[in-house]
Amino acid sequence: MRNIALNPDEQLDDLQNGFWLVQSRKGFRFGIDAVLLADYADVRAGEHVIDLGCGNGIIPVLLAAHTGAASITGLEIQEASAALARKSVGYNELEGRVRIVTGDIREAAQTFGAASFDVVTSNPPYMIGQHGLTNAEDSIRIARHEVCCTLDDLAASAAKLLKSRGRFYMVHRPFRLAEIMRTLSRHHLEPKRMRLVHPYADREPNLVLIEAARGGRSGMRIDPPLVVYTSPGVYTDEILRIYRR
């Protein structure tokens, strides 16, 4: 680990896997959705990966921790969040594998070139319009609401960035599932795998994990449901495995 200077509003959090993450005390902080997405993404040795809307860098750091990816790029439109991600990359001495770029998802293909990546991941804003509560803090509002990037923007960019048969992994909300499937198909990202995430075994799902392939053949596998808690505050064995990975 390399020493870094933290600002008064920053803290260093232990990811419990040998890696650490610099986070804002008041801004957007990563949640379980990012951890589940990093676990769900099938990243193979030697592949080149980009995480669209990487925030404070949680997904690039987790992918570096447990995959053999040759390179991992994080693209983030908010410079303050990108700066946090760069601090985490530096603290974990990952500069040889991970880079953080400040930029707009909608311009990613121009920035990096078409068909440049084997895998694209994204934990995008879930809410459109006034769905949910709009937080007054800009960094949180942009992370949660489609202010800077719509679902269509994301799918269009992912399709351009991926090589033929490249894979796109996303976590989202089930209430938008029909729209998600239509949007992916419109941009020639064929849904191949899906897993619903339930807070408890007897509750409705509140997250969905999706894999799509650029130019893939029709046919999708539904993975077994993932249950987060056995009781309040007690994770299931599978969630513990994911966090300890």
PADRENRO-597578 format. One record per residue (C-alpha): residue number from 0; residue in three letters; x, y, z. Coordinates in pm, 1 decimal, decimal comma. Example, Ala and Ser with C-alpha at 12.3 -4.5 7.8 and 13.67 -1.06 7.14 Angstrom:
(0; 'ALA'; (1230,0; -450,0; 780,0)) (1; 'SER'; (1367,0; -106,0; 714,0)) 
//
This chain:
(0; 'MET'; (0,0; 0,0; 0,0)) (1; 'ARG'; (114,8; 351,5; -78,1)) (2; 'ASN'; (61,3; 644,7; 159,1)) (3; 'ILE'; (-185,9; 904,2; 33,7)) (4; 'ALA'; (-310,3; 1234,3; 175,6)) (5; 'LEU'; (-679,6; 1233,6; 263,5)) (6; 'ASN'; (-890,0; 1548,2; 274,3)) (7; 'PRO'; (-1095,0; 1613,3; 591,9)) (8; 'ASP'; (-1413,3; 1495,2; 416,7)) (9; 'GLU'; (-1255,6; 1168,2; 293,5)) (10; 'GLN'; (-1207,2; 831,9; 460,4)) (11; 'LEU'; (-1030,4; 506,3; 377,0)) (12; 'ASP'; (-1250,7; 196,4; 394,1)) (13; 'ASP'; (-1128,4; -162,4; 416,9)) (14; 'LEU'; (-1290,0; -381,8; 147,6)) (15; 'GLN'; (-1199,6; -695,1; 348,4)) (16; 'ASN'; (-1016,8; -849,8; 53,4)) (17; 'GLY'; (-675,0; -689,2; 82,1)) (18; 'PHE'; (-784,9; -373,4; -96,9)) (19; 'TRP'; (-906,9; -33,7; 23,8)) (20; 'LEU'; (-1132,0; 239,5; -111,6)) (21; 'VAL'; (-1122,7; 615,4; -57,1)) (22; 'GLN'; (-1474,6; 749,3; -9,7)) (23; 'SER'; (-1637,4; 1082,5; 60,0)) (24; 'ARG'; (-1795,4; 1112,3; 402,1)) (25; 'LYS'; (-2090,2; 1309,7; 258,7)) (26; 'GLY'; (-2107,4; 1228,0; -112,9)) (27; 'PHE'; (-2218,2; 912,1; -291,8)) (28; 'ARG'; (-2091,1; 590,2; -132,1)) (29; 'PHE'; (-2091,3; 245,4; -286,5)) (30; 'GLY'; (-2358,8; -7,0; -195,4)) (31; 'ILE'; (-2416,9; -378,1; -224,8)) (32; 'ASP'; (-2531,8; -338,1; -586,3)) (33; 'ALA'; (-2176,5; -252,9; -697,6)) (34; 'VAL'; (-2032,6; -547,5; -504,4)) (35; 'LEU'; (-2283,8; -788,1; -660,0)) (36; 'LEU'; (-2217,8; -656,1; -1010,0)) (37; 'ALA'; (-1840,9; -696,8; -973,7)) (38; 'ASP'; (-1899,5; -1057,0; -865,6)) (39; 'TYR'; (-2152,6; -1128,5; -1143,9)) (40; 'ALA'; (-1932,0; -999,1; -1425,0)) (41; 'ASP'; (-1746,5; -1287,0; -1591,6)) (42; 'VAL'; (-1412,5; -1121,6; -1663,7)) (43; 'ARG'; (-1151,2; -1356,5; -1804,6)) (44; 'ALA'; (-773,2; -1345,5; -1792,5)) (45; 'GLY'; (-619,8; -1101,4; -2037,8)) (46; 'GLU'; (-942,1; -916,4; -2118,2)) (47; 'HIS'; (-984,6; -540,0; -2139,4)) (48; 'VAL'; (-1267,5; -394,8; -1931,3)) (49; 'ILE'; (-1435,2; -55,3; -1897,2)) (50; 'ASP'; (-1672,5; 46,3; -1617,5)) (51; 'LEU'; (-1907,5; 322,1; -1733,0)) (52; 'GLY'; (-1995,1; 570,4; -1458,1)) (53; 'CYS'; (-1737,7; 428,2; -1217,1)) (54; 'GLY'; (-1807,2; 676,9; -935,1)) (55; 'ASN'; (-1543,9; 640,6; -664,3)) (56; 'GLY'; (-1390,3; 340,4; -839,9)) (57; 'ILE'; (-1540,0; 54,0; -641,6)) (58; 'ILE'; (-1604,1; -174,9; -939,8)) (59; 'PRO'; (-1261,4; -125,8; -1106,1)) (60; 'VAL'; (-1090,6; -193,7; -771,3)) (61; 'LEU'; (-1299,2; -505,5; -703,3)) (62; 'LEU'; (-1240,1; -638,6; -1055,5)) (63; 'ALA'; (-867,6; -581,6; -1012,2)) (64; 'ALA'; (-884,1; -771,3; -682,4)) (65; 'HIS'; (-1041,6; -1090,9; -813,3)) (66; 'THR'; (-1000,1; -1113,2; -1191,6)) (67; 'GLY'; (-710,7; -1153,3; -1429,4)) (68; 'ALA'; (-815,8; -863,2; -1652,0)) (69; 'ALA'; (-525,5; -713,9; -1844,7)) (70; 'SER'; (-662,4; -362,3; -1806,3)) (71; 'ILE'; (-957,0; -196,8; -1633,7)) (72; 'THR'; (-1072,2; 153,6; -1723,7)) (73; 'GLY'; (-1313,4; 356,7; -1514,4)) (74; 'LEU'; (-1502,9; 639,4; -1687,1)) (75; 'GLU'; (-1665,3; 900,8; -1461,9)) (76; 'ILE'; (-1820,5; 1236,0; -1553,1)) (77; 'GLN'; (-1778,8; 1396,4; -1208,9)) (78; 'GLU'; (-1419,9; 1504,5; -1151,9)) (79; 'ALA'; (-1456,3; 1491,3; -772,2)) (80; 'SER'; (-1560,7; 1124,8; -788,9)) (81; 'ALA'; (-1290,2; 1045,9; -1043,9)) (82; 'ALA'; (-1031,2; 1203,7; -813,2)) (83; 'LEU'; (-1140,6; 972,2; -531,3)) (84; 'ALA'; (-1113,6; 674,0; -765,4)) (85; 'ARG'; (-760,9; 775,7; -864,3)) (86; 'LYS'; (-662,6; 796,2; -497,8)) (87; 'SER'; (-787,5; 441,6; -446,2)) (88; 'VAL'; (-597,0; 320,2; -751,0)) (89; 'GLY'; (-282,4; 483,4; -616,4)) (90; 'TYR'; (-326,3; 357,6; -260,6)) (91; 'ASN'; (-370,8; -0,4; -384,1)) (92; 'GLU'; (-80,5; 40,4; -631,2)) (93; 'LEU'; (-297,3; -59,3; -926,0)) (94; 'GLU'; (-171,9; 195,8; -1179,3)) (95; 'GLY'; (-36,6; -82,6; -1400,0)) (96; 'ARG'; (-383,4; -230,6; -1449,9)) (97; 'VAL'; (-641,5; 36,4; -1366,3)) (98; 'ARG'; (-685,7; 386,2; -1504,6)) (99; 'ILE'; (-956,3; 640,2; -1428,0)) (100; 'VAL'; (-1069,9; 882,2; -1699,3)) (101; 'THR'; (-1294,9; 1183,9; -1653,3)) (102; 'GLY'; (-1547,5; 1197,7; -1933,9)) (103; 'ASP'; (-1901,3; 1155,4; -2062,0)) (104; 'ILE'; (-2044,8; 808,1; -2125,6)) (105; 'ARG'; (-2215,8; 943,4; -2436,1)) (106; 'GLU'; (-1875,3; 1029,9; -2585,9)) (107; 'ALA'; (-1693,1; 713,3; -2475,2)) (108; 'ALA'; (-1663,3; 561,3; -2822,0)) (109; 'GLN'; (-1493,2; 876,3; -2949,8)) (110; 'THR'; (-1263,7; 879,8; -2646,0)) (111; 'PHE'; (-1153,3; 515,7; -2651,1)) (112; 'GLY'; (-1240,9; 397,6; -2999,9)) (113; 'ALA'; (-1508,3; 157,3; -3120,7)) (114; 'ALA'; (-1478,6; -213,9; -3039,9)) (115; 'SER'; (-1200,8; -146,9; -2787,3)) (116; 'PHE'; (-1317,9; -364,3; -2496,5)) (117; 'ASP'; (-1406,0; -725,5; -2423,6)) (118; 'VAL'; (-1628,0; -637,3; -2127,1)) (119; 'VAL'; (-1833,1; -332,5; -2028,8)) (120; 'THR'; (-1980,7; -300,2; -1679,6)) (121; 'SER'; (-2211,3; -36,3; -1535,6)) (122; 'ASN'; (-2405,1; 40,5; -1219,9)) (123; 'PRO'; (-2609,2; 323,2; -1374,7)) (124; 'PRO'; (-2861,5; 567,3; -1225,8)) (125; 'TYR'; (-3183,9; 377,4; -1160,6)) (126; 'MET'; (-3435,9; 660,5; -1150,7)) (127; 'ILE'; (-3592,1; 867,2; -1427,7)) (128; 'GLY'; (-3773,8; 1198,4; -1386,1)) (129; 'GLN'; (-3896,0; 1228,1; -1030,5)) (130; 'HIS'; (-3894,6; 857,1; -946,6)) (131; 'GLY'; (-3763,2; 824,7; -593,0)) (132; 'LEU'; (-3627,1; 1107,2; -383,5)) (133; 'THR'; (-3403,2; 1358,2; -557,7)) (134; 'ASN'; (-3117,2; 1434,6; -323,5)) (135; 'ALA'; (-3002,5; 1794,9; -315,8)) (136; 'GLU'; (-2635,1; 1685,3; -315,9)) (137; 'ASP'; (-2535,9; 1693,5; -685,1)) (138; 'SER'; (-2300,2; 1393,5; -669,6)) (139; 'ILE'; (-2571,5; 1177,2; -517,8)) (140; 'ARG'; (-2842,9; 1310,9; -749,1)) (141; 'ILE'; (-2632,3; 1239,2; -1059,7)) (142; 'ALA'; (-2547,7; 891,0; -934,4)) (143; 'ARG'; (-2911,6; 799,9; -865,6)) (144; 'HIS'; (-3107,3; 982,8; -1135,6)) (145; 'GLU'; (-3070,6; 991,8; -1514,1)) (146; 'VAL'; (-2941,6; 1348,1; -1514,6)) (147; 'CYS'; (-2629,8; 1303,9; -1730,5)) (148; 'CYS'; (-2697,5; 969,5; -1898,3)) (149; 'THR'; (-3013,2; 776,5; -1987,9)) (150; 'LEU'; (-3050,3; 400,2; -2015,6)) (151; 'ASP'; (-3055,9; 440,3; -2393,7)) (152; 'ASP'; (-2733,8; 644,4; -2384,2)) (153; 'LEU'; (-2567,8; 373,3; -2177,7)) (154; 'ALA'; (-2672,9; 86,6; -2404,0)) (155; 'ALA'; (-2571,1; 277,4; -2716,9)) (156; 'SER'; (-2226,9; 350,5; -2575,7)) (157; 'ALA'; (-2172,7; -4,8; -2448,5)) (158; 'ALA'; (-2261,6; -146,1; -2789,7)) (159; 'LYS'; (-2009,3; 80,3; -2963,1)) (160; 'LEU'; (-1730,9; 5,1; -2715,7)) (161; 'LEU'; (-1766,1; -373,6; -2722,7)) (162; 'LYS'; (-1592,9; -607,5; -2961,3)) (163; 'SER'; (-1811,5; -857,9; -3146,1)) (164; 'ARG'; (-1949,3; -1105,5; -2888,4)) (165; 'GLY'; (-1819,2; -881,0; -2610,5)) (166; 'ARG'; (-2016,7; -886,6; -2287,2)) (167; 'PHE'; (-2210,7; -612,7; -2107,8)) (168; 'TYR'; (-2291,6; -646,7; -1736,7)) (169; 'MET'; (-2534,5; -420,2; -1556,4)) (170; 'VAL'; (-2720,7; -400,3; -1225,5)) (171; 'HIS'; (-3055,9; -221,5; -1222,9)) (172; 'ARG'; (-3405,3; -218,8; -1073,8)) (173; 'PRO'; (-3661,3; -486,4; -1171,5)) (174; 'PHE'; (-3938,8; -229,1; -1218,8)) (175; 'ARG'; (-3757,8; -118,7; -1537,4)) (176; 'LEU'; (-3687,1; -469,0; -1664,2)) (177; 'ALA'; (-3917,6; -456,9; -1967,8)) (178; 'GLU'; (-3762,6; -125,5; -2076,5)) (179; 'ILE'; (-3412,6; -262,5; -2016,0)) (180; 'MET'; (-3471,0; -565,2; -2240,5)) (181; 'ARG'; (-3617,8; -352,4; -2519,4)) (182; 'THR'; (-3331,0; -104,6; -2498,2)) (183; 'LEU'; (-3058,8; -368,7; -2501,1)) (184; 'SER'; (-3211,2; -545,8; -2800,2)) (185; 'ARG'; (-3249,8; -217,7; -2989,0)) (186; 'HIS'; (-2874,7; -167,5; -2962,5)) (187; 'HIS'; (-2792,5; -528,8; -3061,2)) (188; 'LEU'; (-2701,2; -628,2; -2707,3)) (189; 'GLU'; (-2867,1; -966,3; -2674,4)) (190; 'PRO'; (-2968,8; -1051,3; -2313,3)) (191; 'LYS'; (-2798,0; -1380,0; -2223,8)) (192; 'ARG'; (-2822,6; -1416,7; -1845,9)) (193; 'MET'; (-3025,3; -1263,0; -1563,0)) (194; 'ARG'; (-3038,4; -1296,2; -1185,4)) (195; 'LEU'; (-3291,7; -1138,4; -950,4)) (196; 'VAL'; (-3174,1; -1021,3; -608,3)) (197; 'HIS'; (-3415,8; -1045,3; -313,3)) (198; 'PRO'; (-3359,5; -870,3; 22,2)) (199; 'TYR'; (-3522,1; -1172,0; 194,4)) (200; 'ALA'; (-3640,8; -1505,1; 56,8)) (201; 'ASP'; (-4006,3; -1403,7; 97,7)) (202; 'ARG'; (-3971,5; -1050,7; -45,6)) (203; 'GLU'; (-3996,9; -923,1; -400,5)) (204; 'PRO'; (-3664,5; -863,1; -578,4)) (205; 'ASN'; (-3521,3; -511,5; -560,2)) (206; 'LEU'; (-3221,7; -558,9; -792,9)) (207; 'VAL'; (-3155,7; -741,9; -1118,8)) (208; 'LEU'; (-2817,5; -847,1; -1260,0)) (209; 'ILE'; (-2798,3; -877,5; -1638,7)) (210; 'GLU'; (-2546,1; -1006,4; -1890,4)) (211; 'ALA'; (-2584,3; -919,7; -2259,2)) (212; 'ALA'; (-2365,2; -1002,1; -2559,7)) (213; 'ARG'; (-2298,9; -772,1; -2853,1)) (214; 'GLY'; (-2441,1; -948,8; -3155,0)) (215; 'GLY'; (-2518,7; -1261,1; -2954,3)) (216; 'ARG'; (-2771,6; -1524,4; -3056,4)) (217; 'SER'; (-3116,7; -1528,4; -2904,4)) (218; 'GLY'; (-3151,9; -1724,3; -2579,4)) (219; 'MET'; (-3127,9; -1627,1; -2214,7)) (220; 'ARG'; (-3056,3; -1819,4; -1894,6)) (221; 'ILE'; (-3228,5; -1728,0; -1568,4)) (222; 'ASP'; (-2992,9; -1787,2; -1275,7)) (223; 'PRO'; (-3122,9; -1891,8; -931,1)) (224; 'PRO'; (-3244,8; -1603,1; -713,9)) (225; 'LEU'; (-2987,4; -1436,4; -488,8)) (226; 'VAL'; (-3108,9; -1369,2; -134,2)) (227; 'VAL'; (-2924,2; -1105,9; 68,3)) (228; 'TYR'; (-3042,5; -1152,1; 429,4)) (229; 'THR'; (-3158,3; -1447,3; 638,0)) (230; 'SER'; (-3278,7; -1201,6; 906,2)) (231; 'PRO'; (-3222,4; -828,9; 968,2)) (232; 'GLY'; (-2850,3; -756,5; 953,1)) (233; 'VAL'; (-2750,7; -1120,8; 890,7)) (234; 'TYR'; (-2617,3; -1198,7; 542,7)) (235; 'THR'; (-2675,7; -1530,3; 366,9)) (236; 'ASP'; (-2374,4; -1755,4; 310,0)) (237; 'GLU'; (-2361,9; -1659,3; -58,1)) (238; 'ILE'; (-2347,5; -1287,3; 18,1)) (239; 'LEU'; (-2069,2; -1351,2; 269,0)) (240; 'ARG'; (-1880,4; -1544,0; 1,2)) (241; 'ILE'; (-1918,9; -1254,6; -242,7)) (242; 'TYR'; (-1795,6; -999,4; 9,5)) (243; 'ARG'; (-1496,9; -1216,0; 103,2)) (244; 'ARG'; (-1401,5; -1289,9; -256,9)) 
//
